[in-house]
Amino acid sequence: NLGAVALSYPIIEPLFPLVGTNMVAITSLIFTSSLVGYIISPVHLCVVVSCEYFKTDLSKVYKRFVPAALSLVIIDTIFMIPMLG
């Protein structure tokens, strides 16, 4: 997850002065987005191994993952909106 932040931050950072945003808020959104992307990725080995170990279908796992992941992004965005504007 920190690798995703480290890779995406240099790409997005030059845009900060253009939009005049708060770096803490954007960094938080980058971190949360990369965390959610990492957790729900079908190539995330922990997900695949856990599904195999517990003998469950990946689609059943995603029915629980996706709402939780979306709520995490929405809550982080709601908390960061006051910092952005």
Long-range contacts (C-beta under 8 A, 24 or more apart in sequence): 1-31, 1-34, 1-35, 1-38, 4-34, 4-37, 4-38, 5-30, 5-31, 5-34, 8-34, 21-84, 22-83, 22-84, 24-83, 25-80, 25-83, 25-84, 26-80, 26-84, 28-76, 28-79, 28-80, 29-76, 29-77, 29-80, 32-72, 32-73, 32-76, 33-73, 35-72, 36-69, 36-72, 36-73, 39-65, 39-69, 40-65, 40-66, 40-69
